[in-house]
Amino acid sequence: MNGIRSEKVGDLIKKEISLILNTKIKDERFKLININAVKVSTDLSIATVYYSIIGSSTDDLDQLPEKAFAKFSGMLRSELSKEIKIRRVPKLVFRYDESIEYASKIEKLLESIK
């Protein structure tokens, strides 16, 4: 039961974060962020937000230092609390999603084999 609820909360958080990024954030660096997935712990205390940067690679991560994400996460939690009706908004932890780059490398390797 908790697993299903954490998935639903994760989907809702993903949707709301994407909406906030597109409408309320003025910092242009965050406009390039694409939210790929949100995994919420079963007790709903921590939400891990997996993101990628549109049209760029890991070299562009230097433009978004960890301090910026820490500051951004507090503001984002505040915005989420206004939009989502749950008792407590989970702590947000941002992780760069390497799966897209990994899949691209595998695809190139497979193409080179042919």
C-alpha positions as CSV (number, residue, x, y, z in Angstrom):
1,M,0.0,0.0,0.0
2,N,2.8,2.5,0.9
3,G,4.6,1.6,-2.3
4,I,1.7,2.7,-4.4
5,R,1.2,5.9,-2.4
6,S,4.9,6.8,-2.7
7,E,4.7,6.3,-6.5
8,K,1.6,8.5,-6.7
9,V,3.3,11.2,-4.6
10,G,6.4,10.9,-6.7
11,D,4.4,11.4,-9.9
12,L,2.6,14.4,-8.4
13,I,5.9,15.9,-7.3
14,K,7.5,15.4,-10.7
15,K,4.6,17.1,-12.4
16,E,4.6,20.1,-10.0
17,I,8.4,20.6,-10.1
18,S,8.2,20.6,-13.9
19,L,5.4,23.2,-13.8
20,I,7.3,25.4,-11.2
21,L,10.5,25.2,-13.3
22,N,8.6,26.4,-16.4
23,T,6.5,29.1,-14.8
24,K,8.0,30.5,-11.6
25,I,11.8,30.2,-11.7
26,K,13.7,33.2,-13.1
27,D,17.2,31.7,-13.0
28,E,17.9,30.7,-16.6
29,R,20.2,27.8,-15.5
30,F,17.2,26.0,-14.1
31,K,15.1,26.5,-17.2
32,L,17.3,23.8,-18.9
33,I,16.5,21.2,-16.3
34,N,14.3,18.3,-17.3
35,I,12.8,16.2,-14.5
36,N,13.1,12.6,-15.5
37,A,11.8,10.8,-12.4
38,V,11.1,11.3,-8.7
39,K,11.5,8.4,-6.3
40,V,9.9,8.9,-2.9
41,S,10.8,6.8,0.2
42,T,8.0,4.7,1.6
43,D,7.7,6.9,4.6
44,L,7.4,10.0,2.3
45,S,10.3,11.8,4.0
46,I,12.8,12.0,1.1
47,A,12.2,12.5,-2.6
48,T,15.1,11.9,-4.9
49,V,14.7,14.0,-8.0
50,Y,16.4,12.6,-11.1
51,Y,17.1,15.3,-13.7
52,S,19.0,15.9,-16.9
53,I,20.0,19.0,-18.7
54,I,18.3,19.7,-22.0
55,G,20.7,19.8,-25.0
56,S,23.9,19.3,-23.0
57,S,26.1,16.8,-21.2
58,T,27.8,16.3,-17.9
59,D,30.3,19.1,-18.8
60,D,27.5,21.6,-18.2
61,L,26.9,20.5,-14.7
62,D,29.6,22.9,-13.5
63,Q,27.0,25.7,-14.2
64,L,24.7,24.2,-11.5
65,P,26.8,23.7,-8.4
66,E,25.5,21.7,-5.4
67,K,25.0,25.0,-3.4
68,A,22.5,26.2,-6.1
69,F,20.6,22.9,-5.8
70,A,20.5,23.2,-2.0
71,K,19.1,26.7,-2.2
72,F,16.8,25.8,-5.0
73,S,15.4,22.8,-3.1
74,G,14.3,24.9,-0.1
75,M,12.4,27.3,-2.3
76,L,11.0,24.5,-4.3
77,R,9.7,22.7,-1.2
78,S,8.0,25.9,-0.2
79,E,6.3,26.2,-3.6
80,L,5.3,22.5,-3.5
81,S,3.7,22.9,-0.1
82,K,1.4,25.5,-1.6
83,E,0.4,23.3,-4.5
84,I,0.3,19.8,-3.0
85,K,-2.1,18.9,-0.2
86,I,0.0,16.4,1.8
87,R,0.9,16.6,5.5
88,R,4.6,17.1,4.9
89,V,6.5,17.8,1.7
90,P,9.5,15.4,1.5
91,K,13.1,16.6,1.6
92,L,14.3,17.0,-2.0
93,V,17.6,15.4,-3.1
94,F,18.7,16.1,-6.6
95,R,20.7,13.5,-8.6
96,Y,21.9,13.8,-12.2
97,D,20.3,11.1,-14.3
98,E,23.0,9.4,-16.3
99,S,20.8,6.8,-17.9
100,I,20.2,8.9,-21.1
101,E,23.9,9.3,-21.7
102,Y,24.5,5.7,-20.8
103,A,21.9,4.6,-23.3
104,S,23.4,6.8,-26.0
105,K,26.8,5.3,-25.4
106,I,25.4,1.7,-25.7
107,E,23.6,2.7,-28.9
108,K,26.8,4.1,-30.4
109,L,28.7,0.9,-29.5
110,L,26.0,-1.3,-31.1
111,E,26.1,0.9,-34.2
112,S,29.9,0.5,-34.4
113,I,29.6,-3.3,-34.2
114,K,27.3,-3.5,-37.3
